[in-house]
Amino acid sequence: MQAGASEDKVRQVERAAESPLFTDRERVALRYAEAMTITGEKVTEGLFGRIRGHFSQTEIVELTAAVALENFRSKFNVALGIEAQGFCVLGKHPA
């Protein structure tokens, strides 16, 4: 949210593929992150081609590194029992 994403947009991440709040560039970046993160999934040639259509080579390396770092942190923190520190607490979601 510090980069300018609204709370509504953050809440819509799970539905980014259908949400009008996301650009095609953001959708493909999220799909790429999912393919890198979800066990049993892979970054296919087709998906990588879509990434190349939206990002420069430098941006792809940076995006890949950022996703890999978050995956590392996730595994590291779970293994050591480190819980969220509350740095990105969203307000209550309206029912």
N, C-alpha and C positions, 0 to 999 in steps of 0.2 A: 504494500500500500504506500510505502515511502516513495516509490517510483511513479505514483500517480494513479494507480488502480483504485477504483471506488470499492467500498465495502460490498455493494451489490455485485460488482464484477467478480470479486474474490469468491463470493458465495456461489456464483454461477460456473466456476471452473469445472465441476463435474459434468455440467451440461454444455460445455463450450462448443461442442460440435453443432448444437442447434441454437445456441444463444446469439442474438443479434449484437450482443455487447462485444463479441470477439471478431477480430479481423481474420482473414485466411492465414496470414502469417502467424498470428498467435495460435490459431487452431493447429496448424502443422507442427509448431514448436511443442505444444502440449502433447500431441500424438507421439512425437519423437521421444519426449521425456517418458511417456507411458511405455513405449516399446523398449526403452533402455531400462526401465525400472521393474516392470511386471515379470515375475518369474515365468519362463517358458515362452515369452515373446521375444521377437527379434526385430531389428531395424532392417526391413526389407529393402531391396533395390528400389522398388517403387516409392517407398516412403522417403528414402534418402534422395531420390530424384526430386520429390516435392520440397524437401528441405533446401536442396540446391537452387530451386526456383525462387526461394524467398530470402535466402541468406548468402552472404559472401563466404568464401573459404575461411576467412578469419573469424567471422561470426559463428560458423558451424563449429569450429574448434572451441570457441568460448562457450557456446551453448552446451556442447558435449561435456566440457570440463565442469560447467556449473551443475549439470544434471548428475554427473558422476560424483561430484563432491557431496551433493545432497544425499545421494544413495549411500555413500561412505558414512556420512554423519548419522544417517538413520540406523544403519547396521551397528555402528560403533556405540551410539547412545543406547540402543536396545540391549546390546550385550552387557553394558556396564550399568544398566538400570537408570540412566539419566533421563529425567522427565522434562517436559516442556517448561521453559522458564517464564512463560507468559509475555514474551516480547511482542507477540502479534495476536492479542486477544480481540476477537470480534465481539460486537455488542450482541445482545440476544436477538435471535432470529424471530421475526413475527410469525405467529401461528397461522 
